[in-house]
Amino acid sequence: MAIKRRGPIRSKAFVLYEGTRTPHRSCGIALAEAFDRPTAPYQSLRRGGITGQGTCGAVVAGQLLLGELLGDPDPTGAVTPALRVAMPRYLERVQTELDRGSSPDLICNNMTAPHGDFRGPARHEFCTSVVAQVAQLVDELLQEHGIRHAATPVLLADGSFFDAKREPDPEA
């Protein structure tokens, strides 16, 4: 696994999904918020398309984020050169670097089943890590195309803010 570097976007996604300092977000919503995107369309990604039978919602969220941030905003526009390069690279890195445990594929139920009860702590810890890894992959691919997305602060449950640029990495 090559995903080792940590950074503010990864830390922000981690805090949002983990849900100990702020209310928990689903995988897709945590990633949308980490990149300051509207969250409504990402709700359907929860638990692999609600049913657990679809592709990991974090992985799909990564694809959508790349499309939003590297794609053509014109709905009739062609695929941009940046997106044409980034998407296969993202999918390759997901296949080779993302920790999917013992799962042979990226189907949510297959990835999460070895971790016990879906609402249990082991599964939650596993998915928190997956969300953080996807955030990092997306951030790195955006940077390869000259897009630097600054992690904005997160309002925490106690009324304070988590600023990933100033606070220690919560995963360390």
HUMORA-V544439 format. One record per backbone hydrogen bond with DSSP energy under -0.5 kcal/mol. NH is the residue of the N-H (numbers start at 1). CO is the residue of the C=O. If there is no record, write none. Layout:
nh->{NH | NH}
co->{CO | CO}
This chain:
nh->{4 | 11 | 12 | 13 | 14 | 15 | 16 | 17 | 18 | 19 | 25 | 30 | 31 | 32 | 33 | 34 | 35 | 36 | 37 | 42 | 43 | 43 | 44 | 45 | 46 | 48 | 49 | 50 | 51 | 52 | 54 | 56 | 60 | 61 | 62 | 63 | 64 | 65 | 66 | 67 | 68 | 69 | 70 | 71 | 75 | 77 | 83 | 84 | 85 | 86 | 87 | 88 | 89 | 90 | 91 | 92 | 93 | 94 | 95 | 96 | 97 | 98 | 98 | 100 | 103 | 108 | 109 | 111 | 112 | 113 | 114 | 115 | 116 | 120 | 123 | 124 | 125 | 126 | 127 | 128 | 129 | 130 | 131 | 132 | 133 | 134 | 135 | 136 | 137 | 138 | 139 | 140 | 141 | 142 | 143 | 144 | 145 | 145 | 146 | 147 | 148 | 149 | 150 | 152 | 154 | 156 | 157 | 159 | 162 | 163 | 164 | 166 | 167 | 172}
co->{2 | 7 | 8 | 9 | 10 | 11 | 12 | 13 | 14 | 15 | 16 | 26 | 27 | 28 | 29 | 30 | 31 | 33 | 32 | 39 | 39 | 40 | 41 | 42 | 43 | 45 | 45 | 46 | 49 | 47 | 48 | 106 | 56 | 57 | 58 | 59 | 60 | 61 | 62 | 63 | 64 | 65 | 66 | 67 | 73 | 74 | 70 | 80 | 81 | 82 | 83 | 84 | 85 | 86 | 87 | 88 | 89 | 90 | 91 | 92 | 93 | 93 | 94 | 98 | 100 | 54 | 52 | 107 | 108 | 109 | 110 | 112 | 113 | 117 | 115 | 120 | 121 | 122 | 123 | 124 | 125 | 126 | 127 | 128 | 129 | 130 | 131 | 132 | 133 | 134 | 135 | 136 | 137 | 138 | 139 | 140 | 141 | 142 | 143 | 142 | 146 | 147 | 148 | 150 | 162 | 160 | 21 | 156 | 154 | 161 | 162 | 163 | 163 | 169}
